[in-house]
Amino acid sequence: MATSNQFSVDGTAVKLANSNGAPIDVRITAAADIYLGDSTVTSSTGYLLSKGDTLAITLADHNEIWATHVTGSTTVYAIVSVL
């Protein structure tokens, strides 16, 4: 079963998804450029996901994905499915 979420992301890292007990498939898109990584993600260390692009990633058990945004705040959309 898939669940969808919307997150308000600004200059502080926000957890988008975490796998607890089983791998998950995550699809992420954003209304503006964001940076993805671990809980310490910054614009210097993160993976750039450009506005409107979608990232599909599988997270192994006990992993997380976080996002941050440089200026102001933006909305990030995520769909998570347990594999």
Helices and strands as residue ranges (DSSP letters): E 2-9, E 14-18, E 24-30, E 34-37, E 47-49, E 54-59, E 64-68, E 74-82
